[in-house]
Amino acid sequence: MVEPVPELRITPINDLAANRAGTMVLYWMTAQRRTTWNFAFQRAIEWGVQLRRPVVVLEALRCDYRWSSVRLHRFFLDGMADNAGRLHGTGVLYYPYVEPSPGAGKGLLAALARHACVVVTDDYPCTFLPRMTTAAARQIDLRLEAVDSNGLLPLRAADAVFTTAYSFRRFLQRVLPQHLERLPAPDPLARAKLPAAWDPPAEVLRRWPAVSEQELHAPAGLLSRLPIDRRVPPCATRGGAHAGHKASQLFLKKRLADYAERRNEPEADASSGLSPYLHFGHVSVHQVLVELAEQEHWSPRAIAPCVTGKREGWWGMSRSAEAFLDELVTWRELGFNMTSLRRDYDQYESLPDWARRTLDAHARDAREALYTRAQFESAATHDRLWNAAQRELLREGRIHNYLRMLWGKKILEWTRSPREALEVMIELNNTYALDGRDPNSYSGIFWVLGRYDRPWGPERPVFGTVRYMSSESTARKYRLNNYLARHAE
């Protein structure tokens, strides 16, 4: 038997029933691009067992999504290679499709859905995916479900937008324990009895040919033919469930002990490095929690019964483990709360009233310097530390956590208006960062402008009462020589 997925994580996108005449169950994998610890895949297996139908996994990759590039495509393809290997010989048909030109993939989902009993997809509240799911519901005439496997807290468990980490933390401390009792299956296929694999119709394969495992494992030729941004090359960091789990194990075994004390130090290798894998759906937050719990010899019984909103002491783990969980759970899922309940999460108007008032009041203040987007992009400012952070983004697809906040604050300081600063931050982050286009990355960008924060005095030019940061104060707090040397021109 397959453990049923909690109802709170299942959202019907239409009011249609399952098509009992269908010959398979289709999982349209769009956000949680993995086959383990995945409620959506588990739901598809659940349907397959219930209806005695084989399961098909469609993982498609568009070429015209905004900010599409060789860097992002390569990370996607690494994950697809892992999924192909994982599902090979399991009886589940894996159908990897990479769109060769804009619009070429149009009709593939509908063509497969004509043979399906039910279509299951991922419930993801950010970028174009919610619109794509809604559009898909108009193209198919059978049941379409979106399943939430984003975080420890189901998206539908909260019906209000939380404006501070403190208030959200208090909410988590009150309601999260009950959801820790219903984790996704580590391997939904382990106990499932499904019919033999389904064979796609020849006409479907001719029009929308699946990518071969050979191309997925050596994708240079495929990438060279695609109409995507070639200015953004691949990073040394590789994607996929295997690489993501390896990164998780490296952090938990080697770096976690220093996390609380040193995670903000640019020269300390204390960060988790998991954000790209969480964003692409190659790693599950549930799996990370379970593996952390095993290492900490922890069970949910250790959770403190009181609701305090404090960052430490609630989980009942070590100080570093609790500091990590505050980032992994509180701050990450705070962003999902915002993006799931506000469509304008990426707009200036979504900032708190106090932040907009003070930023608008200082929008015409004189700036120390003004730079164009091209100058920012090429790391051509007068600030050596800012340039180093930007080069880290260009080359490695990331910026150290603490320096990413400084990076944004200086963009605010060196652009003509806070609205222009927001545009520059979004464009640079989503173009180059492996964890861009994510609820958590929008939280970081908007935090620069006051989201989830409070007014800070004294009032300053440009910033008003929005929190101020400087390269000079950063240099006084942390050693930077090695970081600057590593990311020099």
LONUBA-622763 format. One line per 5 residues: number of its first residue (from 1); their letters; for each residue x, z, y of C-alpha. Coordinates in steps of 0.05 Angstrom, whole numbers. Layout:
<pts>
NUM = a = X,Z,Y | ...
</pts>
This chain:
<pts>
1 = mvepv = 0,0,0 | 20,-12,72 | 10,46,120 | -45,26,170 | -23,15,242
6 = pelri = -53,67,290 | -116,40,324 | -90,58,393 | -35,7,384 | -81,-51,367
11 = tpind = -115,-91,423 | -163,-147,404 | -151,-205,452 | -217,-237,433 | -281,-213,400
16 = laanr = -277,-261,341 | -275,-241,268 | -222,-258,217 | -229,-327,186 | -238,-311,112
21 = agtmv = -230,-385,95 | -159,-385,122 | -100,-392,76 | -50,-345,110 | -39,-290,162
26 = lywmt = 2,-311,222 | 48,-264,260 | 67,-296,327 | 131,-259,343 | 142,-259,418
31 = aqrrt = 172,-193,441 | 189,-147,382 | 236,-197,349 | 253,-158,286 | 224,-146,217
36 = twnfa = 235,-71,212 | 204,-12,249 | 155,-61,280 | 81,-43,285 | 61,-116,297
41 = fqrai = 96,-143,235 | 68,-83,197 | -2,-102,221 | 7,-174,197 | 30,-148,128
46 = ewgvq = -30,-100,128 | -77,-160,139 | -41,-201,86 | -50,-146,34 | -122,-134,53
51 = lrrpv = -141,-208,51 | -94,-226,-6 | -61,-280,36 | 12,-297,48 | 43,-280,115
56 = vvlea = 77,-329,162 | 123,-308,219 | 126,-357,277 | 184,-342,325 | 185,-395,379
61 = lrcdy = 233,-402,437 | 211,-440,499 | 263,-476,541 | 228,-470,608 | 216,-396,616
66 = rwssv = 240,-371,683 | 315,-356,684 | 326,-392,617 | 401,-401,606 | 453,-410,552
71 = rlhrf = 467,-335,557 | 395,-313,543 | 382,-369,493 | 444,-350,453 | 420,-277,449
76 = fldgm = 352,-300,425 | 383,-346,373 | 427,-290,346 | 364,-251,332 | 330,-311,300
81 = adnag = 389,-319,253 | 382,-247,231 | 307,-255,220 | 317,-318,179 | 366,-282,134
86 = rlhgt = 323,-220,129 | 260,-259,108 | 295,-308,62 | 269,-299,-9 | 217,-246,10
91 = gvlyy = 156,-290,2 | 143,-288,77 | 152,-356,110 | 196,-352,172 | 183,-410,220
96 = pyvep = 236,-411,275 | 221,-463,328 | 265,-479,389 | 232,-523,440 | 277,-583,455
101 = spgag = 243,-602,521 | 191,-570,567 | 123,-572,536 | 146,-598,468 | 122,-535,433
106 = kglla = 52,-540,462 | 0,-541,406 | 44,-510,352 | 9,-442,353 | -60,-474,351
111 = alarh = -39,-521,295 | -16,-462,252 | -75,-419,272 | -123,-471,243 | -98,-449,174
116 = acvvv = -98,-374,189 | -146,-318,175 | -121,-277,234 | -65,-282,285 | -25,-220,304
121 = tddyp = 23,-220,363 | 63,-170,405 | 32,-131,462 | 85,-134,517 | 65,-120,589
126 = ctflp = 120,-156,627 | 140,-226,651 | 97,-285,629 | 79,-258,560 | 12,-226,579
131 = rmtta = -11,-292,610 | 14,-331,549 | -25,-286,502 | -89,-293,543 | -80,-369,544
136 = aarqi = -70,-370,469 | -136,-335,458 | -171,-394,491 | -138,-443,443 | -155,-411,376
141 = dlrle = -223,-396,345 | -206,-335,303 | -186,-263,313 | -124,-252,356 | -94,-182,360
146 = avdsn = -38,-156,404 | 0,-98,374 | 41,-49,415 | 109,-31,386 | 143,-20,454
151 = gllpl = 156,54,455 | 143,123,426 | 81,130,470 | 27,77,459 | 13,38,523
156 = raada = -61,55,519 | -47,130,514 | -41,133,590 | -95,107,637 | -60,123,703
161 = vftta = 5,100,735 | 56,156,741 | 95,157,806 | 152,204,786 | 193,217,724
166 = ysfrr = 174,290,729 | 99,277,725 | 108,228,669 | 153,276,632 | 99,330,636
171 = flqrv = 49,280,607 | 96,261,551 | 109,334,534 | 34,344,527 | 14,282,487
176 = lpqhl = 75,253,453 | 80,300,393 | 17,273,361 | 44,202,365 | 110,222,332
181 = erlpa = 69,233,269 | 53,159,263 | 118,119,263 | 123,46,243 | 144,31,171
186 = pdpla = 220,22,166 | 207,-38,121 | 135,-62,119 | 152,-108,60 | 179,-52,16
191 = raklp = 113,-34,-17 | 71,-96,0 | 44,-142,-54 | 33,-210,-22 | 17,-278,-52
196 = aawdp = 70,-332,-57 | 98,-361,8 | 54,-410,47 | 77,-482,57 | 66,-512,126
201 = paevl = 32,-580,128 | 81,-638,132 | 51,-664,197 | 63,-597,230 | 136,-596,208
206 = rrwpa = 146,-668,231 | 120,-654,301 | 151,-585,309 | 212,-582,262 | 237,-513,246
211 = vseqe = 309,-498,264 | 355,-493,203 | 392,-429,185 | 457,-467,194 | 439,-484,267
216 = lhapa = 418,-412,280 | 484,-384,254 | 526,-437,292 | 482,-455,352 | 533,-487,398
221 = gllsr = 508,-557,383 | 436,-537,391 | 450,-502,457 | 487,-563,484 | 425,-606,476
226 = lpidr = 375,-559,510 | 353,-566,583 | 372,-496,604 | 418,-466,657 | 490,-479,636
231 = rvppc = 519,-441,695 | 505,-376,658 | 549,-377,596 | 542,-332,534 | 571,-262,535
236 = atrgg = 617,-232,484 | 560,-185,465 | 520,-216,408 | 446,-206,397 | 404,-193,335
241 = ahagh = 381,-134,293 | 448,-128,257 | 489,-124,322 | 437,-78,353 | 439,-29,295
246 = kasql = 515,-30,296 | 513,-14,370 | 464,43,357 | 508,73,303 | 571,67,346
251 = flkkr = 537,104,402 | 506,159,359 | 569,172,319 | 624,162,372 | 596,166,443
256 = ladya = 535,212,443 | 576,276,447 | 601,257,516 | 536,227,541 | 510,285,583
261 = errne = 577,297,617 | 604,227,626 | 550,174,624 | 555,163,700 | 631,153,699
266 = peada = 647,78,703 | 713,87,665 | 682,129,609 | 654,90,551 | 595,137,543
271 = ssgls = 534,94,553 | 492,71,494 | 495,-4,505 | 426,-10,473 | 385,-37,532
276 = pylhf = 395,-112,514 | 374,-99,442 | 313,-59,463 | 294,-113,513 | 298,-170,463
281 = ghvsv = 262,-129,410 | 322,-129,363 | 323,-53,360 | 265,-4,355 | 263,59,396
286 = hqvlv = 230,92,336 | 289,76,291 | 338,102,343 | 298,167,347 | 296,176,271
291 = elaeq = 371,164,265 | 385,211,322 | 340,264,290 | 378,258,224 | 444,267,260
296 = ehwsp = 417,327,299 | 383,357,238 | 319,356,279 | 245,352,263 | 185,351,310
301 = raiap = 174,424,294 | 233,438,341 | 194,413,401 | 180,468,452 | 106,485,457
306 = cvtgk = 107,491,533 | 98,435,583 | 149,443,639 | 169,373,660 | 242,394,654
311 = regww = 294,345,628 | 327,394,581 | 300,443,529 | 236,408,507 | 261,366,449
316 = gmsrs = 302,422,418 | 364,379,409 | 435,383,436 | 445,374,511 | 473,303,503
321 = aeafl = 417,283,456 | 365,307,505 | 399,272,563 | 398,208,523 | 325,216,503
326 = delvt = 306,226,576 | 335,157,590 | 310,125,526 | 240,154,529 | 221,182,597
331 = wrelg = 253,131,642 | 245,71,597 | 172,83,581 | 157,102,653 | 172,28,668
336 = fnmts = 124,6,613 | 71,50,642 | 78,15,710 | 80,-56,683 | 21,-45,636
341 = lrrdy = -25,-19,690 | -4,-56,754 | 1,-132,757 | 41,-127,821 | 96,-86,789
346 = dqyes = 148,-138,813 | 121,-143,884 | 144,-106,946 | 73,-81,957 | 78,-39,894
351 = lpdwa = 127,9,928 | 102,78,948 | 70,80,1017 | 124,125,1045 | 179,78,1023
356 = rrtld = 146,16,1052 | 133,52,1118 | 205,74,1127 | 236,9,1103 | 190,-33,1148
361 = ahard = 206,12,1207 | 280,-2,1198 | 274,-75,1176 | 303,-100,1242 | 361,-52,1245
366 = areal = 431,-80,1255 | 469,-90,1190 | 542,-76,1177 | 546,-145,1144 | 499,-200,1121
371 = ytraq = 510,-242,1059 | 474,-301,1029 | 450,-302,957 | 508,-349,940 | 558,-299,969
376 = fesaa = 527,-243,930 | 526,-285,867 | 599,-303,872 | 621,-231,888 | 646,-251,957
381 = thdrl = 632,-189,998 | 681,-144,1035 | 669,-87,986 | 718,-86,928 | 676,-40,884
386 = wnaaq = 612,-79,895 | 649,-144,877 | 675,-112,813 | 605,-92,793 | 579,-162,806
391 = rellr = 635,-193,765 | 617,-146,708 | 547,-174,712 | 571,-246,715 | 619,-239,656
396 = egrih = 588,-187,611 | 514,-190,627 | 511,-117,648 | 531,-68,703 | 551,3,688
401 = nylrm = 489,47,696 | 512,86,757 | 543,26,792 | 479,-14,782 | 445,35,829
406 = lwgkk = 501,27,880 | 499,-49,871 | 425,-49,891 | 434,-2,950 | 488,-46,981
411 = ilewt = 445,-108,973 | 391,-72,1013 | 444,-55,1065 | 471,-126,1070 | 408,-168,1073
416 = rspre = 362,-184,1132 | 302,-146,1105 | 282,-102,1046 | 238,-159,1020 | 299,-205,1019
421 = alevm = 339,-151,985 | 286,-146,931 | 287,-221,919 | 363,-222,913 | 364,-163,865
426 = ielnn = 311,-193,820 | 344,-262,819 | 414,-237,804 | 392,-186,753 | 344,-231,716
431 = tyald = 393,-290,717 | 453,-254,690 | 434,-187,658 | 420,-187,583 | 369,-131,596
436 = grdpn = 336,-166,655 | 263,-186,658 | 245,-119,628 | 200,-61,651 | 261,-16,652
441 = sysgi = 302,-63,694 | 246,-70,745 | 244,6,748 | 318,6,767 | 311,-48,819
446 = fwvlg = 251,-16,852 | 282,53,848 | 333,26,898 | 275,17,947 | 242,84,933
451 = rydrp = 199,77,870 | 198,142,829 | 237,176,885 | 222,217,947 | 243,215,1021
456 = wgper = 314,238,1034 | 343,261,1100 | 376,249,1146 | 341,185,1168 | 391,128,1169
461 = pvfgt = 394,57,1197 | 367,5,1148 | 349,57,1095 | 305,102,1136 | 290,160,1088
466 = vryms = 303,119,1025 | 360,150,985 | 428,127,1009 | 490,112,967 | 559,88,988
471 = sesta = 621,60,954 | 663,113,989 | 624,171,960 | 626,138,891 | 702,132,896
476 = rkyrl = 706,206,913 | 663,226,853 | 694,182,799 | 760,150,779 | 754,75,790
481 = nnyla = 824,45,786 | 817,19,715 | 747,-6,727 | 769,-44,789 | 828,-73,753
486 = rhae = 786,-95,693 | 736,-131,738 | 784,-160,789 | 783,-234,807
</pts>
